[in-house]
Amino acid sequence: MNGFERRARQIKGKIKETTLNMLSTSSMKEIRIADIARKAGVSQVTIYNYFGSKEALIREIFLEFMESILDEFEAVVTGEAALKEKIEFIILQKKKNSHSFHPSVIAELMENDSEVRVMVQKNYEERSLPLVVELLTKSKANGEISNDISIDTVMLYLNMLYESSHRMLESIQYEEDQEKLIEEMVQVFFYGICGPQTQK
């Protein structure tokens, strides 16, 4: 990589980092190219030259973010940690991701950008879903999941927990309370409300 390419890469990175920070607190409609340029310390022309449009810039940021999240998810799911630790990671990842974008951003992208819709669906079908199935199948094989419970049922329950976890965590203000809630959610996932001492 020569000096020009390195400089271009740095500028693009700065623009994307600035835009991602703005997307955590603002909707797509509220963000203007002029604001991105000012905060990134570049001209509006530079942004248009590199990305073509605001929509293309945000699409690229979102797809790169989604790819990094999937890579992180795959590393944990296929790693050596116990199932409890992996479930805890899934809950925490949902909470972390919910803070990366303003609540309206993902909805706007899914509604208005067909490329994003296709990629999200493709990643779900080709990466996320197979990883979860692999995780649960291996966990059942090594005795971490009861033989009396089907993989489909566990997936349904896990999806319910995943979808609601960030809303529950948002209701807890202090970090220590969040950690306690996560621990209790994982306990309920594995043992129900009666706890492990009653399991036979």
N, C-alpha and C positions, 0 to 999 in steps of 0.2 A: 504494500500500500504506500503510494507516494504522498508527499506533503499535502497536495491539493485534495486527494481523496480523504486523508485523515482529517483535514479541516472541515470538509463537507460532512463527514460522519459526526464530528463533534457538534456542528451547528444543528444538524437534524436531531441529534440526541437532546440537545438543549431545548429545541422547539417542542419535541414530544414530551420531555419531562415537565416543562412548563404547562403544556396543555393538560397533561394527566393531573397535575396538581389542581388546575382550575376545574376539571371535571368532577373532582371530589366534592365541590361545594356549589357548582353551577350547572344548570341544564345546558343542553347543546344550543338552544335558542338564545340563551343569555350570553354566550361566549362569542366574541367578535374577533376576527383576524387581527384587527388593530390592537386589541387588548393582549392577545398572545404575543404579537410582535414587540409591543412595549415591554412586557414582562420578561420576554426572552432576550431582549436587547438586539433584535434583528429588524430588518425592514419587512413590510408586508409583501413586497415583491419576492423576497427570499423565500417566504413561506409558500407563496403560490408556485414559485419555480420548483421547489422540492416536492410539494404534495399536490398541487393542482387546485385544491379547494379545502375549505374547512371540513367538509364532510369526509373527504378522502383521508385527511390527516387524522380525524377522530377514529375512522374505521381502522386505519393501520395501527393506531395506539391500542384500540380495544382487542384486535386480533392478536397482537403481540402479547398483550397482558393475558389473554385467555390461554395462549400457548405456554406461557411461563407457569401459570397456575396448574395446567394439566401436567407439565413436567414435574412440578413439585408434588402433585398428587400421586403421580406414577412412582416417583422415588420412594415415597412413604408407604404406599400400598404394597409395593413389591419388596420392601425392605424386611428386616428381621424383627421389627418391633412386634409386641403382642397385639392381639386384636383390639383390646381396650384402648391402647395408645393410639391405634390407627383411627378408631371411632372418635376419640377425643380430638385428633388432628382435623378430621372432617368437619366437626362442629366449629372448631376455631377458624378453619379456613373460610367457612361460610361467613363468619362474623367479619374477618379481615377483608374479604372481598366486598362486603356490603359497604365498607367505608371508602373504597377506592373510586367509586363513581357516585355522583348525585343520583338519588333514587329514580329520576326520570330518564337518565341517560340510556340505560340498557333497554328500557321499554321503547324509547325513541328509535334506537338502532334496530331493534327487532321488528318494529313496525314499518320503518321507512327504508331500510337497507337490505335488499334481497341477498347481497353477498354475505353479510353478517349472519342472516338467518340460515343460509345454507351451511356456513362454516360451523355455527353453533350446533346445528343438527348433526352434521357429519362428525364433529368431535365427540358428541354425546354417544352416537351409535358406534363409532369405530374405536374410541379410546376410553371414555368415562365408564360406559356400561360394561364393556368387557373387563375392565379393571376391577369394578365392584363385584362382578360375578366371580372373577378369579379369587379375589380376597375372601369372599364368603365360602366358596367351594373349598379352598385350602383350610380355612378356619374350621369348617365342619369336619373335614377329613382328619384334622389333628385334635379334635375333641373340644374346641372352643365354642362350638355351637351344637346344641342338642340334636340328635338324630331324629327326634320327634317333630322338629320344626323344619318346614321346607325353606329352600333358598328364596322362593318367591315371597313368602311371608316375611322373612327377614329383610328382604330388599324393600318391601312396602313399608315396613316399620321404620327402617333406616331412612327412607326418603321422607317420611313424615317428620322424623326428628330433625333431619337436615334442613327441611324447608322452614320449620318453625324456630330453629335454634337462635338465629340472629335476632328475631323479635324478642325472644325471652331474655337474651343477653343484653339487649338495649335497655331493658327495664331495670337492670342492675347497675348502679352508678360506680361503685368502687371495685377496683381490680380484684381484691381478695374475695369479694362476694361473687364476682364472675367466676373465679377459679373454683369456688365451692359449688356454684351452680353447675358448672361443667362436670365436675366430679360426680355430683348427684345425678345428673342426666345420664351419664355413662353407667352408673350403678343401676338406675331404673331400667335402662336398655337391656342390661345383662340379667338382672335378678328380679325385676318388678318392684312393686312398692314394699314388699315384705322383706326384701334383703336376702343375702346368700345364706344366712344362718338357717332359713326355713327350707332351703332346697334339699331334696333327697336324691 
